[in-house]
Amino acid sequence: MTARLLLSRRRLVAGLGVGLVAAPAIAWAEGGPEPAPVHKAKPKPKAKPKAAAHAAPAADPHAAAAHAGPPSVPPEEALARLMSGNARYVEGFAAHPHADAPRRIEVASGQRPFATILACADSRVAPEVIFDQGLGDLFVVRVAGNVVDDAILASIEYSVIHLGSTLIMALGHERCGAVKATADALAGRGDPADKETRIGALASLIAPAVRAVPAGTVDAVDAAVSLNAAHAAGEIFAGSRPLRTCVLAGSLKIVAARYDLDDGRVTPTRTQQA
C-alpha cells in the first residue's frame, strides 16, 4: 500500500469523525431539533463518615477526684454539716474540730474538703470559725464582695473537680462594705472607682445586684447583699460547664446564703437550680 493511499484513508477517517460530531450541530442551525447535550460522568462523592446517633453523655467531673481520698459526702449532708457547725457557733458550743496536731499531720499529704465557701474578705466573716470546722474541712475562696471572676471560678472548679467538694456556698454578709460602697456610687453619693485603685473593677461586678433591688426597698443595701450572693451562685453555675454537669448529675449543690454579723447566724437564701 502506497504512502499516498495511507494518507487518503487517514483523511477519510478524520473527516468522518468531524462529520459525526458536526452533523447534529449543523442540523440544529438549519432548524432541526436541538442536539442532546453531552453529559460527562461526574466522579462519585466520597461517602462521609456517619455521625454517632447519640452523643455520649458528659461524664461527672467528680470522677476525676476519686483518687484523692475517700468518697465525698452527698451535697445535702455537706450542707447539714455546715449548718450544724453554725448552730454550735451561734449557741456558744463550738467544738473547734480538726484543729490539733494529729489532724495537721493527717491532711499534710492531701486534702478532701467537703464544701467550698465563696466568702467576702471582711475580717468578721471567717468561714472556718462561723461554721465550726477545722483543717481540711473547707475550701475557702475570699474576695471583697464575694464576687466571681475567672480566677475565683477557676479556684472553685479546682475544689470540685480535683478535691471532690460537693457543696458550693456563695456567702454574703450583713452590712457588707463593698456592696454599700457600690450602692452609694450608683446613687451619686460617692465614687469607689478611684483612678489610683482597682476598686472600680470590683464595684462593676457588684452593680448588677444593687440595680436589681426594687425601688422603695427599706434596707436596700441588705437586700443587695442577698441578691449579690444569689448572683454569684448563678455566675458559678453559668460560667462553668463542668460544675453544671455535676449539678445536673446530682453530685454537687450550689447555694447562696447570708451571714448576720450581730447574731452569727447563716441563712441559706437560694439553691441554684439546674
C-alpha positions in Angstrom: 0.0 0.0 0.0 1.4 3.3 -1.1 2.0 6.2 1.2 -0.5 8.3 -0.8 -3.2 5.7 -0.2 -2.5 5.5 3.5 -2.7 9.3 3.7 -6.0 9.3 1.9 -7.5 6.8 4.3 -6.4 8.7 7.3 -8.0 11.9 5.9 -11.2 10.0 5.3 -11.4 8.6 8.9 -10.7 12.1 10.3 -13.3 13.6 8.1 -15.9 11.0 9.2 -15.1 11.8 12.8 -15.6 15.5 12.3 -18.8 14.9 10.4 -20.3 12.7 13.1 -19.6 15.5 15.7 -20.6 18.4 13.5 -23.7 16.9 11.8 -26.1 17.4 14.7 -24.9 21.0 15.3 -25.4 21.8 11.6 -28.9 20.2 11.6 -29.9 22.4 14.7 -28.5 25.5 13.0 -30.7 24.7 10.0 -33.9 24.5 12.0 -33.7 20.9 13.1 -34.1 19.6 16.7 -31.7 20.8 19.3 -28.9 18.2 19.8 -28.9 16.3 23.1 -26.3 17.7 25.4 -23.3 15.6 26.1 -23.0 14.7 29.7 -19.7 13.8 31.2 -19.7 11.3 34.0 -19.1 13.0 37.3 -16.9 11.3 39.9 -19.0 10.0 42.8 -18.5 12.0 46.1 -16.8 10.1 48.8 -19.1 8.9 51.5 -18.9 10.9 54.7 -18.5 9.0 57.9 -21.8 8.7 59.7 -22.1 10.6 63.0 -23.0 8.8 66.1 -26.7 8.6 66.6 -26.5 10.0 70.1 -23.6 11.9 71.7 -22.2 10.2 74.8 -23.4 11.9 78.0 -20.9 14.2 79.7 -19.1 12.4 82.5 -19.4 13.6 86.0 -16.2 15.6 86.7 -16.3 14.4 90.3 -15.0 11.1 88.9 -11.6 12.8 88.4 -11.3 13.3 92.1 -11.9 9.7 93.0 -8.2 9.0 93.6 -7.8 11.8 96.1 -9.3 10.0 99.1 -12.5 8.5 100.5 -15.8 9.4 98.8 -17.1 12.9 99.4 -20.3 13.3 101.4 -23.5 13.9 99.5 -24.4 17.5 98.9 -27.3 17.5 101.4 -25.1 16.0 104.1 -22.4 18.6 103.3 -25.0 21.4 103.8 -26.3 19.8 107.0 -22.7 19.7 108.4 -22.2 23.4 107.7 -25.5 24.4 109.3 -24.9 22.1 112.4 -21.5 23.8 112.8 -23.0 27.2 112.5 -25.6 26.3 115.1 -22.9 25.3 117.5 -21.1 28.6 116.9 -24.2 30.7 117.4 -25.2 28.9 120.6 -21.7 29.2 122.1 -20.9 25.5 121.9 -18.3 25.4 119.2 -16.3 22.2 119.1 -13.3 23.6 117.2 -12.8 20.2 115.4 -9.8 19.1 113.4 -7.5 21.8 114.9 -4.9 19.6 116.6 -1.5 18.2 115.6 -2.9 14.8 114.6 -5.2 16.5 112.1 -2.4 18.7 110.8 -0.4 15.5 110.1 -3.4 13.7 108.6 -4.0 16.4 106.0 -0.4 17.3 105.3 -0.2 14.9 102.4 -3.6 15.7 100.8 -6.9 17.5 101.3 -10.5 16.4 100.8 -12.7 19.4 101.7 -16.4 18.5 101.8 -17.6 22.1 101.0 -16.4 25.2 99.1 -17.2 28.6 100.5 -17.0 31.8 98.4 -17.0 34.5 101.1 -16.3 38.2 101.5 -12.8 39.2 102.6 -14.3 41.0 105.6 -12.3 40.2 108.7 -15.5 39.4 110.6 -16.6 36.6 108.3 -14.2 33.7 108.8 -15.8 30.5 107.4 -13.9 28.0 109.5 -15.0 29.9 112.6 -18.6 30.6 111.8 -19.2 27.0 110.6 -17.1 25.5 113.4 -14.9 23.5 111.0 -11.2 22.7 111.0 -8.1 21.9 108.9 -9.0 20.3 105.6 -12.8 20.6 106.0 -13.5 23.7 103.9 -12.0 25.0 100.7 -12.3 28.8 101.2 -12.2 31.4 98.5 -12.4 35.0 99.7 -12.7 38.3 97.9 -14.3 41.6 98.8 -18.0 41.5 97.9 -17.8 37.7 97.3 -17.8 38.3 93.5 -17.0 35.9 90.7 -14.3 36.4 88.1 -12.1 34.0 86.2 -9.6 33.4 89.0 -12.3 32.9 91.5 -14.2 30.5 89.3 -11.0 28.5 88.5 -10.3 28.1 92.2 -13.9 26.8 92.8 -13.6 24.4 89.8 -10.4 23.0 91.3 -12.0 22.4 94.6 -14.8 20.4 93.0 -13.1 18.6 90.1 -9.8 17.8 91.8 -10.6 17.7 95.5 -14.2 16.3 95.5 -16.1 19.1 97.2 -19.8 18.5 96.8 -21.2 21.8 98.1 -20.5 25.4 97.0 -21.9 28.2 99.1 -21.8 31.9 97.9 -21.9 33.7 101.3 -22.8 37.4 101.6 -23.0 39.2 104.9 -24.8 41.9 106.7 -23.5 45.5 106.3 -21.1 44.5 103.5 -18.8 47.5 102.9 -18.2 46.6 99.2 -22.0 46.4 98.5 -22.6 49.6 100.4 -19.9 51.5 98.5 -21.3 50.3 95.2 -24.8 51.3 96.2 -23.6 54.8 97.2 -21.7 55.3 94.0 -24.8 54.3 91.9 -26.9 56.7 93.9 -24.4 59.5 93.3 -23.2 59.6 96.9 -19.6 58.6 96.2 -17.3 57.1 93.6 -15.4 53.9 94.5 -13.7 54.0 91.1 -10.6 55.9 92.3 -8.2 56.1 89.4 -5.3 55.1 91.6 -7.0 51.8 92.7 -8.7 48.8 91.2 -11.8 49.2 93.4 -13.9 50.3 90.5 -13.5 46.9 88.8 -14.8 45.3 91.9 -17.8 47.6 92.1 -18.7 46.8 88.5 -19.2 43.2 89.5 -21.5 44.1 92.4 -23.5 46.7 90.5 -25.9 44.2 88.8 -27.2 43.1 92.2 -27.6 46.7 93.5 -29.5 47.7 90.4 -31.8 44.7 90.8 -33.1 45.9 94.2 -36.7 47.1 93.8 -37.2 50.8 94.3 -38.5 51.7 97.7 -36.9 48.8 99.5 -36.5 49.8 103.1 -33.0 48.3 103.6 -31.7 48.4 100.0 -28.1 47.5 101.0 -29.1 44.4 102.9 -31.4 43.4 100.0 -28.5 43.9 97.6 -26.3 41.7 99.9 -28.7 38.7 99.4 -29.1 39.4 95.7 -25.3 39.7 95.2 -24.8 36.3 96.8 -27.5 34.8 94.6 -25.9 36.5 91.6 -22.6 34.9 92.5 -24.2 31.5 92.7 -25.7 32.0 89.3 -22.4 33.1 87.8 -20.7 30.0 89.2 -23.3 27.8 87.6 -23.5 29.6 84.3 -19.8 30.1 83.9 -18.5 26.6 84.3 -19.7 23.6 82.2 -18.0 21.0 84.5 -19.8 22.4 87.5 -23.1 22.4 85.7 -22.5 18.8 84.8 -22.0 18.0 88.4 -25.2 19.8 89.4 -27.2 18.0 86.7 -25.7 14.7 87.9 -26.8 15.4 91.5 -23.3 15.2 92.9 -23.0 19.0 93.5 -25.2 21.7 95.1 -24.7 25.4 94.7 -26.4 27.6 97.3 -26.4 31.3 98.3 -26.5 32.4 101.9 -26.4 35.4 104.2 -24.4 35.8 107.4 -25.7 38.0 110.2 -22.9 39.9 111.9 -25.0 40.5 115.0 -26.1 37.0 115.9 -23.7 35.0 113.8 -26.4 33.0 112.0 -26.0 31.8 108.4 -29.3 31.6 106.5 -29.4 29.9 103.1 -31.4 32.1 100.7 -31.3 30.3 97.4 -30.4 27.0 95.8 -29.1 27.3 92.3 -31.4 25.2 90.1 -30.2 23.3 87.1 
